[in-house]
Amino acid sequence: MMTLEHKLARLRTHRNNIHRYHRLLKTRLSDLEREYIESRLSVERAALVNLARTTFPVPFKMPPPEQQPQTFKPEVA
């Protein structure tokens, strides 16, 4: 079983790879190179999503504004 630290390191690695592929796509590439980088980008994104789901299995959702608790606002005299 992977530790949380190990999973976080892998998440950072996938994120860094995605950023690198995005930078490469902004450069001058042949069609074959572009196709390869786009396929690698797709693989990295899928790996990131899958790892994030197993690392953080509970989704965090904010309630709609009408269901959020009201904050205390002191009256100014």
N, C-alpha and C positions, 0 to 999 in steps of 0.2 A: 504494500500500500504506500502511495506517495504522500509525503508530508505536505502540509500547507505551504511551507517555504519552497519546496521543490515545484509545486504547482504554480505558485506565483512567479517563480523564475521562468518556467516554461511559458506562462502567459506573456511575460515581458519579451521573451524571445520571439514568440509569434507576432506580437505587436511591432517589434523592431523590424522583423522581416517584411511585414506588410508595408511599413513606412518605406523601407528600402525599395521594394518593388514599385511603389507609387512614384518614388523619385526616378527610378529607371524608366518608367513609362513616359516620363516627361522628356526623355532624351531621344536622340535620333536612333531608331532601331529598324532592322529589317523586319519584314512581315513574320518571318520564322521566329526571330528573337522576341518580338512583341507577343506572338501567340504563346510562346513558352512562358514568358513572364506572367501573362494573364492567367495561364493555367496554374502556375505556382502561387499566384496571388489568391486564386480561388481555393486552393488546397490549404493555404495558411489561414484564410478566413474561416473555413470550415473547422479546422483544428482548434482555432481560438474559441469559436462558439461552443464546440463540444467540451473543451476543457473548462471553459467558464461555467457551463451548465453543471458539470460535476463538482467544480470547486465551490460554487455558490448556488446550491440547488433551490434555495428559497427565493422566489422573486420578490423584490421590494417595490410596491406600488403605492403611490400617494393617493389618498382618498380624494374624491372630487371636492372642490372648494366649499361647497355647501355642507359637506360632512366633516370638514376639518374643525377641530376645536377652536373656539374664539380666543384670541390672546387678550390678556389684561392690558388695558390702556388707562393709565392713571389720568385723572382730570387735573388740568393745570389751572391753578387759581389766579 
